Amino acid sequence: MTGAPLGNGGTARQSPTTPDVVAGMPFGPLAPSVARAAVHEAVRYGARVRFLQVLQAGTSDQARAGADDQTFSAALRALREAPRVRVAFETVVGEAEQIFVERSREAVVLVVAGGSPAQDAGEDRFGAGAIAEYCLGHAGCPVLVVER
């Protein structure tokens, strides 16, 4: 995990209601790390964690169920360290980078998975590195990139 959140915004936004830390949940081995980092940031800001997964159009019911299970399991494990943190779960169909940036406009921090260009080119079929780069350049709040 990198140090402090980076990206557009520079400072975290506060709202009269409980703010959100948006956890852009990846599919794969970084999901637990993203969830832990998001919970840590929620404790830091007194915020709620919004676990957000983005599915491609045409995702099968079986694949969606698998993604739901992975996100929920990662969230539960992360919440063991901070059981009083409030949470919300959201699943959206679309382009991950665009949805993450859209949700970041109402967040104090956006937490996403990182990756390397080599992984984006082949090994990492979800392009986590490319999504992180896009978010760093376009998010409406600081971005915390969780690396391998």
C-alpha positions in Angstrom: 0.0 0.0 0.0 1.3 3.4 -0.8 1.6 6.0 2.0 -1.0 8.8 2.0 -3.9 9.2 -0.4 -2.9 11.1 -3.6 -4.7 12.7 -6.5 -7.0 15.6 -7.2 -8.6 17.2 -4.2 -5.5 17.3 -1.9 -7.7 17.4 1.2 -10.5 15.2 2.2 -14.0 16.6 2.0 -16.3 16.6 5.0 -20.1 16.7 4.7 -22.8 17.3 7.3 -23.7 13.6 7.0 -21.4 10.7 7.6 -18.9 10.7 4.8 -17.9 7.7 2.7 -14.6 6.0 2.0 -15.2 4.3 -1.3 -13.5 1.0 -1.7 -13.3 0.1 -5.4 -13.3 -3.6 -5.0 -11.1 -5.6 -7.4 -11.7 -9.2 -8.4 -8.8 -11.2 -7.2 -6.1 -11.4 -4.6 -6.0 -7.7 -3.8 -9.6 -7.6 -2.6 -8.8 -8.2 1.1 -6.0 -5.6 1.1 -8.3 -3.0 -0.5 -11.0 -3.8 2.1 -8.5 -3.5 5.0 -7.2 -0.2 3.7 -10.7 1.2 3.3 -11.7 0.2 6.8 -8.5 1.8 8.1 -9.3 5.1 6.3 -12.9 5.0 7.6 -11.7 4.8 11.1 -9.3 7.7 10.4 -12.0 9.9 9.0 -15.0 8.7 11.1 -16.6 7.6 7.8 -18.6 4.8 6.4 -17.1 2.3 3.9 -18.9 1.9 0.6 -17.7 -1.4 -0.8 -18.2 -0.8 -4.5 -17.9 -3.5 -7.2 -18.3 -2.8 -10.9 -19.3 -5.5 -13.2 -19.1 -5.6 -17.0 -22.3 -5.7 -19.0 -23.3 -9.3 -19.7 -21.7 -10.7 -16.5 -23.3 -14.1 -15.8 -25.3 -14.7 -12.7 -22.7 -17.2 -11.5 -19.9 -14.7 -12.0 -21.8 -12.0 -10.2 -22.5 -14.3 -7.3 -18.8 -15.1 -7.1 -17.9 -11.4 -7.1 -20.5 -10.7 -4.5 -19.1 -13.5 -2.3 -15.5 -12.3 -2.7 -16.4 -8.7 -1.8 -18.5 -9.6 1.2 -15.9 -12.0 2.5 -13.1 -9.4 2.2 -15.3 -6.8 3.9 -16.1 -9.1 6.8 -12.5 -10.0 7.4 -11.5 -6.3 7.3 -14.3 -5.3 9.6 -13.0 -7.7 12.3 -10.4 -5.0 13.1 -13.1 -2.2 13.4 -16.5 -3.7 14.0 -18.2 -0.4 14.6 -17.5 1.0 11.2 -20.6 1.5 9.2 -20.8 -0.1 5.7 -22.8 -0.1 2.5 -22.5 -2.4 -0.4 -23.1 -1.4 -4.0 -22.8 -3.3 -7.3 -22.9 -1.3 -10.6 -22.7 -2.4 -14.2 -20.4 -0.2 -16.2 -16.8 0.9 -16.6 -14.9 0.7 -13.3 -12.7 3.7 -13.7 -15.7 6.0 -14.6 -17.9 4.7 -11.8 -15.1 5.0 -9.2 -14.4 8.6 -10.3 -18.2 9.4 -10.2 -18.5 8.0 -6.6 -15.3 9.8 -5.5 -17.0 13.2 -5.9 -18.9 12.5 -2.6 -16.1 10.6 -0.8 -13.3 11.6 1.6 -11.0 8.9 0.1 -11.2 6.5 -2.8 -9.3 3.2 -2.3 -8.4 1.2 -5.4 -6.1 -1.7 -6.4 -2.9 -0.9 -8.2 -1.0 -3.0 -10.7 1.9 -2.7 -13.1 1.8 -2.0 -16.9 2.9 -5.5 -17.6 0.0 -6.9 -15.6 -2.4 -4.6 -17.4 -1.1 -5.9 -20.7 -1.9 -9.5 -20.0 -1.7 -11.0 -16.6 -4.1 -8.6 -14.9 -7.2 -9.0 -17.0 -9.1 -6.3 -15.1 -6.5 -3.6 -15.7 -6.2 -2.6 -12.0 -3.1 -0.4 -12.8 -4.9 1.4 -15.6 -7.9 2.0 -13.4 -5.7 3.3 -10.6 -3.9 5.7 -13.0 -7.2 7.0 -14.3 -8.6 7.5 -10.8 -5.4 9.4 -9.7 -5.9 11.8 -12.5 -9.6 12.3 -12.4 -11.0 11.6 -8.9 -12.8 14.2 -6.8 -11.0 13.2 -3.6 -7.6 11.8 -2.6 -6.9 8.3 -3.9 -5.2 5.5 -2.0 -3.7 2.9 -4.3 -3.1 -0.5 -2.8 -0.2 -2.3 -4.4 0.7 -6.0 -4.6 
